[in-house]
């Protein structure tokens, strides 16, 4: 790899299921290859978009193995290690390393609102697996806010190399750059990709490239180059879709957009239900409009 495996567009992959809701591993392998062919730089299996919470241990392990096997040379695999216990997160970190993954995406403890010392101890365990760790700051779902000061501490102790910043607060990147200038900040929610890329984000752990990888890659390249004449119109055209990535129904919305775009999105496992008819119509309309403009 010419860059770090968490740089560029690393797609948090949706997971296709068969009609009986068993995992369609063949379709998943094809999807990983397709993303590589269409301008993305890596994948994150077993992220929230991959419905890891609803997978068995055997399924979750096989998803990582399939992603590694399908990834072409130079295409990174950065599995999620989300778990209630630090020991379980470490087990998933070790499984990812044994499978041949390149780095890890790691949530903080999420069984309860952990304090800073507990968070540090958690990342000590995950980092002991021996792969680079990207912290995942998602204070909405975990109730733990990885503040800039805490992230700087984790980085200074050699426990993390980057952070997927999902708070939605685009101001944080500047404080992070002051407190921990060598910590890579990654875009964590699709609807702030332009703002964070302009500010110096090194990567984008992304949702909507599952449906529109070419347009997403163009947006990323324009934003990193700070070519606002090209980036802003594209961002405006896609933003009605991109903002779904930070909403509770993001899995259903992105999978529906995949279906509309000719990919296999399909159903989600319970407890997720299909979108309401009104929301589904909105997602479908916005996706069809993007496709009609030539975005792919």
HELIX and SHEET records of a PDB file:
HELIX    1   1 UNK A   25  UNK A   37  1                                  13    
HELIX    2   2 UNK A   48  UNK A   50  5                                   3    
HELIX    3   3 UNK A   52  UNK A   54  5                                   3    
HELIX    4   4 UNK A   57  UNK A   70  1                                  14    
HELIX    5   5 UNK A   86  UNK A   99  1                                  14    
HELIX    6   6 UNK A  116  UNK A  127  1                                  12    
HELIX    7   7 UNK A  139  UNK A  142  1                                   4    
HELIX    8   8 UNK A  148  UNK A  156  1                                   9    
HELIX    9   9 UNK A  172  UNK A  179  1                                   8    
HELIX   10  10 UNK A  190  UNK A  192  5                                   3    
HELIX   11  11 UNK A  193  UNK A  199  1                                   7    
HELIX   12  12 UNK A  209  UNK A  224  1                                  16    
HELIX   13  13 UNK A  228  UNK A  242  1                                  15    
HELIX   14  14 UNK A  243  UNK A  246  5                                   4    
HELIX   15  15 UNK A  250  UNK A  260  1                                  11    
HELIX   16  16 UNK A  277  UNK A  292  1                                  16    
SHEET    1   A 9 UNK A   8  UNK A  12  0                                        
SHEET    2   A 9 UNK A  42  UNK A  44  1                                        
SHEET    3   A 9 UNK A  76  UNK A  80  1                                        
SHEET    4   A 9 UNK A 103  UNK A 107  1                                        
SHEET    5   A 9 UNK A 132  UNK A 137  1                                        
SHEET    6   A 9 UNK A 162  UNK A 165  1                                        
SHEET    7   A 9 UNK A 184  UNK A 187  1                                        
SHEET    8   A 9 UNK A 203  UNK A 206  1                                        
SHEET    9   A 9 UNK A   8  UNK A  12  1                                        
END                                                                             
